[in-house]
């Protein structure tokens, strides 16, 4: 079984607690930086760093800022990584809030658990190399996905103080393939079996005709986006009151050079309630996303659409940005419904490195399910038996597919937040899935509140 050890070098333990009054920030300020060293037995050592800077101008809008930059360069020695630069501005275009994101996200072992949630069976024993009977390969539910992204989002006031418009465009390329077993095996005594001798679920979906050859390779997904928004939050990083609701359509038209043409509808509602002034809030998020025209390639079904990215990725269902504790991208469908409920508490305020900081503690409950399935071939069971129950092979259709079993996927857990100057937010999430079909315990370390 894969073991992952993480050491994040954050000097947050020497806290200088102070009752001093908060000072208004002006000009460009260093938001924070996080060097990271991690080890994954399959992907190798990870090394790199991230840093944020904020421009508060003359300080009249603090804690809001005029400009924000985020840079991250981190990679594993066997190829996976994050190379990202994001620029955000509230004044570069008068009256418009804009973000521009340029990223390259190579993933040598991206999760793939099949389609339609619980209707695709997950067998953890097939990846457990400590088992002598059921083990197949640690890479059984993995494939290689390398993503290039240039994404731009814009928002502006439409009417009054809270009604806004949103728009955006993105150029994205996905290069998919089977996991590079030879690269992952370098320097290891116990080798992973080749894809030819032990194909994973990605390869089997191709053999069964569920994933076409074109989809398996990847391609361009270039999109346009437009929507409406109601935003009455009292602040952006961690609202204590207000509503943030958005509705929009994202389309991938053929004239933009797309290999697939489609459109999707997305609706996200977020609401924030103050229970104790400045210190305790109850918040929730409900979201729906579904295809309204065309055919969406399987590798794009995991992309969760929002008006603006708050992290390097926003995908699911399952993982740190949707259902914490559920394995990343466990729930893949043509439409889904999801929700998150959080109780957010700020138990400690302090001064650290002459900056205003606070410690946040959250409890959360996440849930979601597929509401429209990705279509499977009509003769799938017959094709399966013809392929895997001949020439001495014996496979059970029920070990892969369980029609009609989809229901809500659920998880719960806690989060620890370290926040500097109300904008630089370090988030540590620990979530537990309710159903073993979704995994067990998930740990994530990143930036920003979930919503």
Secondary structure, 3 states (H helix, E strand, C coil): CCCEEEEEECCCCCCECCCCCCCCCCCEEEEEEEEEEEEECCCEEEEEEEEEEEECCCCCCCCCCCEEEEEEEEEECCCCEEEEEEEEECCCCCCEEEEEEEEEEEEEEEECCCCCHHHECCCHHHHCCCCCCCCCCCCCCEEEEEEEEEEEEEEEEEECCCEEEEEEEEEEEEEEECCCHHHHHCCCCCCCCCCCCCCCHHHHHHHCCCCCHHHHHEEEEEEEEEEEEEECCCCCCCCCCEEEEEEEEEEECHHHCCCCCEEEEEEEEEEEEEEECCCEEEEEEEEEEEEEEECCCHHHCCECCCCCCCCCCCECCCCCCCCCCCCCCCCCCCEEEEEEEEEEEEEEEEEECCEEEEEEEEEEEEEEEEEECCCCCCCHHHHHHHHHCCCCCCCCHHHCECCCCCCCEEEEEEEEEEEECCCEEEEEEEEEECCHHHCCEEEEEEECCCC
